Amino acid sequence: MLDRPTLPREAHLPGVLAPAPPSAARLGQRRKWMILPLLGLLAAGGIAAWQRFAPPPSAATSAVAYGAIDIRQSQLAFNNNDRISRILVQEGDRVTKDQLLAELDTARLQANADKAAADVDAAAASIDGLKQQIDEQQLVVSQAEAVVRADEATLTFSQQQVARYSQLERTGAGTVQSAQQWRADIGEKQANLARDNVLVSVARKHISVLESDLAKAKATLASEQAAFAFARQQLADARLYAPADGVIEDRILEPGDMASPDRPVLTLDLTNPVYARTYLPERELGRVRPGMRAYIESDAFPGKRFPAWVGFISTTAEFTPKTVQTTEVRTELVYRMHVYACNPDGRLRLGAPVTVDIPLQDNAPGPRGEEPCG
């Protein structure tokens, strides 16, 4: 066979264009697509290694909750029924514990108290009279008993004389007439003794009757004293005092209105302590307990942390109220929580939004007692 001459690779047939050599941009793009998978593998390996060998994240040192300041209120009413005479405070006035706030018309109540006092005096006088009668009757009994003792003595003497004259009569030294006279005298003395014993018995029975009357009089006195104490309490209840420090929010009744125990006269805001109504997420329930220390922060006082304590955590779960958080957070189960703070200066106002910070370390629950704010 004849050897065919071969054309060089760069040669081309007449009229046919040779393929152009690849450009530098196309070569760079190919290298880029080759490097990207390698970078992805390296990144995945790094993440896996970090998740395996990285130290665990540190636990949270505090629990944070958001809410608003709320206050307790007391509806103040008279413990009595009468017409209001005067009210000594206005809405917005700050009052202190045991301050006089209002009074009722006391004319009727004062008359009842005066009558009860008079009844007590009358019962006491009756007791004094009965005691005097008993003393006098005991004197009568003593005198009657003395007469009985005298009767017994004379009767004994008469009996001795009868025995003597009876002996003399048998020996012939005495007369029969004398013996008969002494025998007759014994009968008289026995009759006197019986009569005087009856008088003693009657006197003693009279004392028993007087003592029974005295017991009734003492019971009457106790009843009148109780009625007097009740009348005085009614008179005292004609005055309305503040049960605690606070601010008068509302005057519900006015002078001239009829007051009663079921009709409040004033509304008192108890401003110390106040509490923040917040909501504790379910995930924090195991770490926050009533009695733990807390801090309340308000936008009205930047940088100020009010000392507080966890006072109440609800036992019932609920969804976050719509007014508290976003739509996403509202689907989370939470527990209503009250965090209390002393508020002597009144800086924490009703409705003010606040942030509550509860330390989770070195924060053992502790009792607060009846007067947590002194």
C-alpha positions in Angstrom: 0.0 0.0 0.0 1.1 3.5 -0.7 1.6 5.7 2.3 -0.8 8.6 2.5 0.8 11.8 3.5 -0.8 13.2 6.7 -1.6 16.7 7.2 -0.5 18.5 10.3 -3.2 19.1 13.1 -3.0 22.8 12.4 -3.7 22.3 8.7 -7.2 22.5 7.3 -8.9 22.0 4.1 -9.4 24.9 1.8 -12.6 26.7 2.7 -12.9 25.1 6.2 -12.1 27.2 9.2 -9.9 25.6 11.9 -11.5 25.6 15.5 -10.4 28.5 17.7 -8.2 27.7 20.7 -10.1 27.9 24.1 -10.1 31.4 25.7 -8.7 32.3 29.2 -12.1 33.2 30.6 -13.6 29.8 29.7 -10.6 28.0 31.3 -11.1 30.0 34.5 -14.8 29.2 34.7 -14.0 25.5 34.4 -11.5 25.7 37.2 -14.1 27.5 39.4 -16.7 24.8 39.0 -14.0 22.2 39.9 -13.1 24.1 43.1 -16.6 24.7 44.5 -17.4 21.1 45.3 -14.1 20.8 47.1 -14.8 23.9 49.2 -18.3 22.5 50.1 -16.7 19.3 51.3 -14.2 21.2 53.3 -16.9 23.4 54.9 -19.1 20.4 55.8 -16.1 18.7 57.4 -15.3 21.8 59.4 -18.8 22.1 60.7 -18.9 18.4 61.7 -15.6 18.7 63.5 -16.7 21.9 65.3 -20.0 20.3 66.5 -18.0 17.3 67.8 -15.1 18.9 69.4 -16.3 22.4 70.3 -17.0 23.1 74.0 -20.7 23.0 75.1 -22.5 26.4 75.3 -22.7 28.0 78.7 -26.0 27.8 80.5 -28.1 31.0 80.8 -27.5 32.9 84.0 -30.9 34.6 84.2 -34.4 34.3 83.0 -36.0 37.3 81.3 -39.7 38.1 81.2 -41.7 41.0 79.9 -44.9 42.5 81.2 -46.5 45.6 82.8 -47.0 47.0 86.3 -50.2 46.1 88.0 -51.5 47.1 91.5 -53.9 45.7 94.1 -57.0 47.6 95.0 -59.1 47.8 98.1 -62.8 48.7 98.0 -63.3 50.6 101.3 -66.8 50.5 102.9 -68.2 51.4 106.3 -69.0 48.4 108.5 -72.3 50.1 109.4 -75.5 51.5 107.9 -76.1 55.2 108.1 -75.8 58.5 106.2 -72.3 59.7 105.2 -71.4 62.9 107.1 -68.1 63.8 105.4 -65.3 62.5 103.3 -61.9 63.9 104.1 -59.9 62.9 100.9 -60.0 63.6 97.2 -59.2 61.4 94.2 -55.4 61.2 93.8 -54.6 61.9 97.4 -51.9 59.8 98.9 -52.9 58.4 102.3 -51.1 56.5 105.0 -52.2 53.5 107.1 -54.8 54.3 109.8 -55.5 57.7 108.4 -59.1 58.9 108.8 -60.9 59.0 105.5 -64.6 59.5 106.1 -67.3 59.6 108.8 -71.0 58.7 109.2 -73.6 60.7 111.0 -73.3 59.5 114.6 -76.4 60.9 116.2 -78.4 57.7 116.2 -75.4 55.6 117.0 -74.4 57.8 119.9 -77.9 57.6 121.4 -77.7 53.8 121.2 -74.4 53.8 122.9 -75.7 56.1 125.7 -78.7 53.9 126.2 -76.5 50.8 126.4 -74.2 52.5 128.9 -77.3 53.4 131.1 -78.5 49.7 130.9 -75.1 48.6 132.1 -75.2 51.0 135.1 -78.8 49.8 135.9 -77.7 46.2 135.9 -74.6 46.9 138.0 -76.9 48.8 140.5 -79.2 45.8 140.7 -76.3 43.6 141.5 -75.2 45.9 144.2 -78.7 45.9 145.7 -78.9 42.2 145.7 -75.6 41.8 147.3 -76.7 44.2 150.1 -79.9 42.2 150.6 -77.9 39.0 150.8 -75.6 40.5 153.4 -78.6 41.7 155.4 -80.3 38.3 155.2 -77.1 36.5 156.3 -77.2 38.8 159.4 -80.8 37.6 160.0 -79.7 34.0 159.6 -76.9 34.6 162.1 -79.3 36.1 164.6 -81.8 33.3 164.1 -79.1 30.8 164.6 -78.1 32.5 167.8 -81.7 32.3 169.1 -81.7 28.6 168.2 -78.6 28.0 170.1 -80.1 29.9 173.1 -83.3 27.7 172.8 -81.1 24.6 172.8 -79.3 25.8 175.9 -82.5 26.5 177.8 -84.0 23.3 176.7 -80.9 21.4 178.0 -81.2 23.2 181.3 -84.9 22.4 181.6 -84.1 18.7 180.8 -81.4 18.7 183.5 -83.9 20.3 186.0 -86.5 17.6 185.2 -84.0 14.9 185.8 -82.9 16.5 189.1 -86.4 17.0 190.5 -87.4 13.5 189.3 -84.5 12.1 191.4 -85.5 14.3 194.4 -89.0 13.1 194.0 -88.0 9.5 194.3 -86.0 10.2 197.4 -88.7 12.3 198.9 -86.5 15.4 199.0 -88.5 17.3 196.4 -92.1 18.1 195.6 -94.1 16.6 192.7 -95.3 20.1 191.7 -91.7 21.3 191.0 -91.0 18.3 188.8 -94.2 18.9 186.8 -93.4 22.5 186.3 -90.0 21.7 184.8 -91.6 19.0 182.6 -94.1 21.6 181.3 -91.2 24.0 180.7 -89.5 21.5 178.5 -92.4 21.4 176.2 -92.4 25.1 175.8 -88.7 25.2 175.2 -89.0 22.5 172.5 -91.8 24.5 170.8 -89.6 27.6 170.8 -86.6 25.7 169.4 -88.8 24.2 166.6 -90.2 27.7 165.8 -86.7 29.3 165.7 -85.3 26.5 163.5 -88.1 27.2 161.0 -87.1 30.9 161.0 -83.5 29.9 160.3 -84.6 27.7 157.4 -86.8 30.4 156.0 -83.9 32.9 156.2 -81.5 30.6 154.5 -84.0 29.9 151.7 -84.4 33.6 151.3 -80.6 33.9 150.8 -80.8 31.1 148.2 -83.5 33.1 146.3 -81.4 36.2 146.5 -78.3 34.4 145.3 -80.3 33.1 142.3 -81.5 36.6 141.6 -77.9 37.7 141.8 -76.8 35.2 139.3 -79.5 36.3 136.9 -78.5 39.9 137.5 -74.9 39.1 136.7 -76.0 37.5 133.5 -78.1 40.5 132.7 -75.1 42.7 133.4 -72.9 40.6 131.0 -75.6 40.9 128.4 -75.9 44.7 128.8 -72.1 45.0 128.7 -72.0 43.1 125.5 -74.7 45.3 124.1 -72.7 48.4 125.2 -69.6 47.0 123.6 -71.5 46.4 120.4 -72.9 49.9 120.5 -69.4 51.3 121.0 -68.2 49.2 118.1 -70.9 50.6 115.9 -70.0 54.1 116.9 -66.3 53.3 116.1 -67.4 51.8 112.8 -68.8 55.2 111.9 -65.3 56.2 111.0 -63.5 54.8 107.9 -59.7 54.4 108.1 -57.1 53.6 105.5 -56.1 49.9 105.9 -52.7 50.6 104.3 -50.6 53.2 102.4 -51.9 54.0 99.0 -53.6 56.4 96.7 -57.3 57.3 96.5 -58.4 56.3 93.0 -62.1 56.9 93.1 -64.7 58.6 95.4 -67.7 56.3 94.7 -70.1 57.9 97.2 -70.5 61.4 98.5 -71.7 63.1 101.7 -75.4 62.6 102.1 -75.4 59.1 100.5 -76.5 56.1 102.6 -73.6 53.8 103.3 -73.7 50.1 104.0 -71.1 47.3 104.3 -71.9 46.2 100.7 -71.5 49.7 99.2 -67.9 50.8 98.8 -67.2 54.5 99.5 -63.7 54.8 98.2 -61.3 52.8 96.0 -57.7 52.6 97.4 -54.8 51.7 95.2 -52.2 49.7 97.2 -49.0 51.1 95.7 -46.5 49.4 97.9 -45.7 46.8 96.9 -46.7 46.7 93.3 -46.2 43.7 91.0 -45.3 43.1 87.4 -47.7 40.8 85.6 -45.5 38.7 83.3 -45.6 35.4 81.6 -43.0 32.6 82.2 -42.2 30.4 79.2 -42.8 26.7 79.8 -39.1 25.9 79.3 -38.2 28.2 82.3 -40.7 26.6 84.6 -38.3 24.2 86.2 -35.7 27.0 87.0 -37.9 29.8 88.4 -39.7 29.4 91.8 -41.7 31.7 94.1 -39.5 33.5 96.5 -36.5 34.0 94.2 -34.9 37.4 93.9 -35.6 39.4 90.8 -35.1 42.9 89.3 -37.6 45.1 87.5 -36.4 47.5 84.8 -38.5 50.3 83.4 -38.0 52.4 80.3 -39.0 55.5 82.4 -35.9 55.0 84.5 -33.0 53.9 82.3 -30.3 52.0 84.2 -32.4 51.7 87.3 -33.0 48.2 88.6 -35.8 47.9 91.2 -35.2 45.0 93.6 -38.1 42.5 93.5 -39.1 38.9 94.2 -41.2 36.2 92.5 -44.4 36.1 94.3 -46.7 33.9 92.3 -46.5 31.4 89.4 -49.8 30.1 88.0 -50.4 26.4 88.0 -52.3 26.6 84.7 -50.7 27.0 81.3 -52.0 29.4 78.7 -51.1 30.9 75.4 -49.2 34.2 75.5 -51.8 37.0 75.5 -52.0 38.9 72.2 -51.1 42.2 73.9 -47.8 40.9 75.1 -45.8 39.4 72.2 -45.7 38.8 68.5 -47.9 36.3 66.6 -45.1 33.7 66.6 -44.5 33.9 70.3 -48.2 33.9 71.1 -48.4 30.2 70.2 -46.0 29.4 73.0 -47.4 28.0 76.3 -46.6 30.2 79.2 -47.5 30.6 82.9 -48.7 33.8 84.4 -46.2 35.2 87.0 -46.4 38.0 89.5 -43.1 39.7 90.4 -43.4 42.0 93.4 -41.4 45.1 94.2 -41.4 47.7 97.0 -42.5 51.0 95.6 -42.4 53.6 98.5 -41.7 56.5 96.1 -44.5 55.5 93.7 -42.1 55.5 90.7 -43.5 52.2 89.3 -46.9 53.3 87.9 -49.9 51.2 86.8 -49.6 49.9 83.3 -45.9 50.8 82.8 -44.2 48.2 80.5 -41.2 46.6 82.3 -38.6 43.9 81.9 -38.1 41.4 84.7 -34.6 39.8 85.2 -34.5 36.7 87.4 -31.0 35.5 88.3 -30.7 31.7 88.1 -27.5 31.3 90.1 -27.1 31.7 93.9 -30.8 32.6 94.1 -32.5 30.3 96.6 -36.2 31.1 97.4 -36.9 32.8 100.7 -40.0 33.8 102.7 -41.1 37.4 102.6 -43.5 37.5 105.6 -46.6 39.6 106.2 -44.9 43.0 105.7 -42.3 42.5 102.9 -41.8 46.2 102.5 -41.5 46.9 106.3 
